[in-house]
Amino acid sequence: MNVQIYMDHAATTPVRREVVNAMLPFFTDRFGNPSSPYREGMEARQVIDRARSQVAEVLGASPEEITFTGCGTEADNWALVGAAEMGRRRGRHIITSSVEHHAVLNSCRYLEQRGYRVTYLPVSEEGVVFVEDLRRALRRDTILVSIMTANNEVGSIQPIAQLAEAAHERGALFHTYSVHAFAHISLSVEELQVDLLSASGHKFGGPKGVGFLYIRDGVSLEPFLHGGGQESGRRAGTENVAEIVGMGEAARLSAIRMEERAVHVGQLRNYLIRRMRREIPLCRLNGSQENRLPGNASFCFAFVDGSALVLRLGADGICASGASACTAGSGQPSHVLLAMGLPGELAAGSLRLTLGEENTRAQIDRVVERIAVHVAELRSRSPAYEEFRQGRAHRGILRYFPGNG
């Protein structure tokens, strides 16, 4: 299908042309195994090391603190399970938030099945963790805290530096899921004070199937994959040279004009939000009003089935999502929106639009126009909306739409 308007960059991003060009030789002519001692192998080792430096530079880290993985999910699993195993003699208590990505939440549930205790912190109406809630939850046996840098569904940015400081005061390691933040907003591991940070190449113009885990110097993790001694003995398996090269190049390119690009995309996002809230009744913006990822705009529409809306937009050639791409088709309201205090019937009407620098105001105009049409049509078929319109029921829903009822 020919995609006319792509507004689902949080699901994945188009691979930059420069990235494709950088990768291509390593599928054909330059195919050496980086563990081999001859020229082709040493050349592959050199380009992996260069990519490691490119990724590290974006974070203000040392190249030796970057380990490549198969994806962001692997990095999350390794961070949580590895840290839990290394710290189990000191304690078995882990803290995370109720709005984390499923790669973190399901890793925590896996650990619970193996005798670890997990505290799931609540969040504000904007999806933000309160530092004081973390302080109260910390215990002598807390070994790890994992809070995402920015939410993948609603875009809210967390106070990571303050949260990490609180964790360190009690001797706990701190991990942050940065899959949707890395290379989109400025991040410094020194300023954030994190011990572990995970990211994925396809979220910032790189290829799918490659990610990395930042492991602060001095932090020890058990290997997640066992076998050969690749990645300094931390992650067995022959490295995916082409995709590592691609992710390194994407990181390098993303660092160029990052702040300027964030401002541009943020202005497009704000234009989208203004039009949506002004022109579509009972349209709620989810997440932080100000402190959110540049391209993220998450909405809920009362008396609308979000999955039906996404399908209708797809038929118009508009790519969007209901919540996160990883939970598409589950039929369940977003756990993030529920944790933020929204009722299930409203959370079921969610729509996430995530912008990139190639999007335009003309595209936004078209998207808002089509959303308005589809929302009106879907509501016209809703008995609940008719009851609301006639003032007979569901009036309590108005509390979730200040100034947009």
C-alpha positions in Angstrom: 0.0 0.0 0.0 1.2 3.5 -0.8 1.4 5.3 2.5 0.2 8.9 2.0 0.6 10.3 5.5 2.8 8.5 8.2 2.1 9.6 11.8 3.2 6.5 13.7 6.9 7.3 14.3 6.7 5.8 17.8 6.0 2.4 16.3 8.9 2.7 13.9 10.7 5.2 11.8 11.7 5.1 8.2 15.4 4.1 7.8 17.4 7.1 6.6 18.8 6.8 3.1 22.3 7.5 4.5 21.9 4.6 6.9 20.9 2.2 4.2 23.9 3.2 2.1 26.2 2.7 5.1 24.8 -0.8 5.7 24.7 -2.2 2.2 28.4 -3.2 1.8 28.3 -5.3 4.9 25.6 -7.6 3.4 27.8 -8.3 0.3 31.4 -7.3 -0.2 32.5 -6.6 3.4 31.0 -9.7 5.0 33.8 -10.7 7.4 33.1 -12.1 10.9 34.3 -9.6 13.5 35.9 -12.4 15.5 38.1 -13.6 12.7 41.8 -12.6 12.8 42.3 -11.8 9.1 41.8 -8.5 7.3 38.0 -8.9 6.6 37.3 -9.8 10.2 39.4 -7.0 11.6 37.7 -4.6 9.3 34.3 -5.7 10.6 35.6 -5.3 14.2 36.7 -1.8 13.4 33.3 -0.7 12.1 31.6 -2.2 15.1 33.9 -0.2 17.4 33.1 2.9 15.4 29.4 2.4 15.7 29.9 1.9 19.5 31.6 5.2 19.7 28.9 6.9 17.7 26.2 5.6 20.0 28.2 6.4 23.1 28.9 10.0 22.0 25.1 10.7 21.9 24.8 9.7 25.6 28.1 11.2 26.8 29.2 7.7 27.7 32.4 5.7 27.1 32.3 3.3 24.2 33.2 0.4 26.6 29.9 1.1 28.3 27.8 0.2 25.2 26.8 -3.4 24.5 24.9 -4.2 21.3 21.7 -6.3 21.5 19.2 -7.7 19.1 16.5 -5.1 20.1 15.3 -2.8 22.9 13.3 -5.6 24.4 16.4 -7.8 24.8 18.2 -4.9 26.4 15.3 -4.4 28.9 15.1 -8.1 29.8 18.9 -8.2 30.3 19.0 -5.1 32.4 16.2 -6.3 34.8 17.0 -10.0 34.9 20.7 -9.5 35.0 20.6 -6.8 37.7 18.2 -9.0 39.8 20.5 -12.0 39.6 23.6 -10.0 40.5 21.9 -8.3 43.4 19.9 -11.2 44.9 22.2 -11.8 47.8 21.6 -8.3 49.0 17.9 -8.3 48.4 15.0 -9.3 46.1 12.9 -6.1 45.9 12.5 -4.2 42.6 10.6 -1.0 41.9 9.1 0.1 38.6 6.1 2.2 37.5 2.6 1.2 36.5 3.1 2.8 33.0 6.2 1.0 31.8 6.6 -0.7 28.5 5.6 -4.4 28.5 9.2 -5.3 28.0 9.8 -4.0 31.5 6.5 -5.0 33.1 6.7 -8.6 31.8 10.3 -8.9 32.9 9.2 -7.9 36.3 6.4 -10.5 36.3 8.9 -13.1 35.3 11.1 -12.2 38.2 8.0 -12.3 40.6 7.5 -15.9 39.6 11.1 -16.5 40.7 10.7 -15.1 44.2 11.4 -11.4 43.7 9.0 -8.8 45.0 8.0 -5.9 42.8 6.4 -2.6 43.7 4.5 -0.8 40.9 4.5 2.9 41.5 1.4 4.9 40.7 1.6 8.0 38.4 -0.1 11.4 38.2 -2.9 12.2 35.8 -0.2 13.2 33.3 1.6 9.8 33.7 4.5 11.1 35.8 6.1 9.3 38.8 6.3 11.3 42.0 9.8 11.3 43.4 8.4 11.1 47.0 6.4 8.0 46.1 9.7 6.3 45.1 11.4 7.4 48.3 8.6 5.9 50.3 8.7 2.6 48.4 12.5 2.1 48.7 13.6 -0.5 51.2 16.8 -1.9 52.6 16.4 -4.9 50.2 15.6 -2.8 47.1 18.2 -3.7 44.5 16.9 -2.2 41.3 14.6 0.7 40.2 13.4 0.8 36.5 11.6 3.9 35.3 11.2 4.9 31.7 12.8 8.1 30.4 9.6 9.0 28.4 6.4 7.1 28.0 5.9 5.4 24.6 2.2 6.0 24.6 1.6 9.5 26.0 5.1 11.0 25.7 5.4 12.3 29.3 9.0 12.7 30.3 10.0 11.5 33.8 12.3 13.3 36.3 14.9 10.6 35.8 17.8 12.4 37.5 15.9 12.9 40.7 14.5 9.4 40.7 18.0 7.9 40.1 19.4 10.0 42.9 16.8 8.7 45.3 17.5 5.1 44.3 21.2 5.5 44.7 20.8 7.0 48.2 19.4 3.6 49.2 22.1 1.6 47.3 19.8 0.5 44.4 20.8 0.4 40.7 18.7 2.5 38.3 17.6 1.4 34.9 15.7 3.5 32.4 13.9 2.5 29.2 14.9 5.1 26.7 13.7 3.5 23.5 11.5 6.5 22.6 13.7 9.2 24.0 17.2 8.3 22.8 18.2 10.5 19.8 15.0 12.5 20.0 15.8 14.6 23.1 19.2 15.4 24.6 20.3 12.7 27.1 23.5 12.6 29.2 24.1 9.6 31.4 26.1 11.7 33.7 23.3 14.2 34.2 20.7 11.4 34.4 22.8 9.4 36.9 21.5 6.1 35.5 23.4 2.8 35.7 21.6 1.1 32.8 19.9 2.5 29.8 18.2 0.6 26.9 17.4 1.8 23.3 16.4 0.4 19.9 17.8 1.3 16.5 14.5 1.5 14.5 13.1 4.3 16.7 15.5 6.9 15.3 16.1 6.2 11.7 18.0 3.0 12.0 17.2 -0.6 11.1 15.0 -3.0 13.0 16.6 -5.9 14.9 19.3 -4.1 16.7 19.5 -2.2 20.0 21.9 -1.5 22.8 22.3 -1.5 26.6 24.4 1.1 28.3 26.0 -0.4 31.4 27.8 2.1 33.6 31.4 1.4 34.2 31.7 -0.6 37.5 28.3 -2.2 37.1 28.4 -6.0 36.6 25.6 -8.0 34.9 25.4 -11.7 34.2 25.5 -12.4 30.4 22.0 -12.7 29.0 23.1 -15.0 26.2 25.7 -17.7 26.8 28.2 -18.9 24.2 31.2 -17.2 22.7 33.0 -14.2 24.0 31.6 -11.5 21.8 30.8 -8.0 23.1 33.7 -8.3 25.7 32.1 -11.5 27.0 28.8 -9.8 27.8 26.6 -10.9 24.9 27.4 -14.1 23.0 26.6 -14.5 19.3 28.2 -13.3 16.1 27.5 -9.5 15.9 25.0 -8.2 13.3 27.6 -6.1 11.6 25.4 -4.4 9.0 22.7 -3.4 11.5 25.1 -2.3 14.1 26.7 0.0 11.5 23.3 1.3 10.6 22.4 2.1 14.1 25.7 3.8 14.7 25.2 6.0 11.6 21.6 6.7 12.6 22.8 7.8 16.0 25.4 10.1 14.4 22.9 11.7 12.1 20.4 12.1 14.9 22.9 14.1 17.0 23.2 16.6 14.2 20.7 19.4 14.7 18.9 17.4 17.4 17.7 20.4 19.3 16.7 22.3 16.1 14.8 19.2 14.9 13.1 18.7 18.3 11.9 22.4 18.1 10.5 21.9 14.6 8.7 18.7 15.4 7.4 20.1 18.7 5.9 23.1 16.8 4.1 20.7 14.4 2.9 18.7 17.4 1.6 21.8 19.1 -0.2 22.9 15.9 -1.8 19.4 15.8 -2.9 19.6 19.4 -4.4 23.0 19.1 -6.5 22.1 16.1 -7.7 18.8 17.5 -8.8 20.3 20.8 -10.4 23.3 19.2 -12.2 21.5 16.4 -13.3 18.1 17.9 -15.6 18.1 20.9 -14.8 15.7 23.8 -11.2 15.3 22.7 -8.7 14.9 25.5 -5.0 15.3 25.3 -3.2 12.6 27.3 0.0 13.1 29.2 2.0 16.1 30.2 0.8 19.4 28.8 4.3 20.7 28.4 7.0 18.2 29.3 6.5 15.6 26.6 8.4 14.1 23.7 8.5 16.5 20.7 6.5 14.3 18.3 4.0 12.7 20.6 0.3 13.7 20.6 -2.0 11.2 22.4 -5.7 11.7 22.5 -8.9 10.1 23.8 -12.3 10.6 22.3 -15.4 10.0 24.3 -18.0 7.6 22.8 -15.5 6.4 20.1 -13.9 3.0 19.5 -10.2 3.9 19.0 -9.5 0.7 17.0 -12.3 1.5 14.6 -10.9 5.1 14.2 -7.4 3.7 13.5 -8.8 1.4 10.8 -10.8 4.2 9.2 -7.7 6.4 9.1 -5.8 3.6 7.6 -8.3 3.4 4.8 -7.6 7.1 4.2 -3.9 6.3 3.9 -3.2 7.8 7.3 -0.9 5.7 9.6 -1.6 6.0 13.3 -2.1 3.8 16.3 -4.6 3.3 19.2 -2.0 3.2 22.0 1.3 1.4 21.4 2.2 -0.8 18.4 3.2 -3.6 20.8 -0.3 -4.0 22.2 -2.2 -3.5 18.9 -5.0 -6.0 18.5 -5.1 -6.9 22.2 -8.7 -5.6 22.5 -7.8 -4.2 26.0 -7.7 -0.5 27.0 -4.2 0.9 27.5 -2.7 0.1 30.9 -1.0 3.5 30.7 -4.2 5.4 30.4 -5.9 3.3 33.1 -3.0 4.0 35.4 -3.4 7.7 34.8 -7.0 7.4 36.1 -9.0 7.3 32.9 -12.1 5.1 32.9 -12.0 2.1 30.6 -14.6 3.3 28.3 -12.7 6.5 27.6 -9.3 4.8 27.4 -10.8 2.6 24.7 -11.2 5.7 22.5 -7.4 6.5 22.4 -5.5 7.6 19.3 -1.7 8.1 19.2 -0.3 10.4 16.5 3.6 10.6 16.5 5.2 13.0 14.1 8.6 13.1 12.4 10.5 15.9 10.7 9.1 15.0 7.3 5.5 15.7 8.3 4.0 19.0 7.3 1.2 21.3 8.4 -0.7 20.4 5.3 -0.6 16.8 6.3 -1.8 17.7 9.8 -4.7 19.7 8.3 -5.7 16.6 6.3 -5.4 14.3 9.3 -7.5 16.6 11.6 -10.1 16.9 8.9 -10.5 13.1 8.5 -10.4 12.5 12.3 -13.3 15.0 12.7 -15.3 13.2 10.1 -14.7 9.7 11.5 -15.3 10.8 15.1 -18.7 12.3 14.1 -19.7 9.2 12.2 -18.7 6.8 14.9 -20.6 8.8 17.5 -23.7 8.9 15.4 -23.8 5.1 15.8 -23.3 5.2 19.5 -26.4 4.8 21.8 -24.3 6.1 24.7 -23.5 9.3 22.9 -27.1 9.8 22.0 -28.0 9.5 25.7 -25.2 11.9 26.6 -26.3 14.4 23.9 -29.9 14.4 25.2 -28.6 14.9 28.8 -30.0 11.6 30.0 -26.7 9.8 31.0 -22.9 9.8 31.0 -22.6 13.5 32.0 -19.8 12.6 34.5 -17.5 12.1 31.5 -17.2 15.9 31.2 -14.8 16.0 34.1 -12.1 14.5 31.8 -12.5 17.3 29.2 -11.9 20.6 30.9 -12.6 23.3 28.3 -13.4 20.8 25.6 -16.9 19.6 26.4 
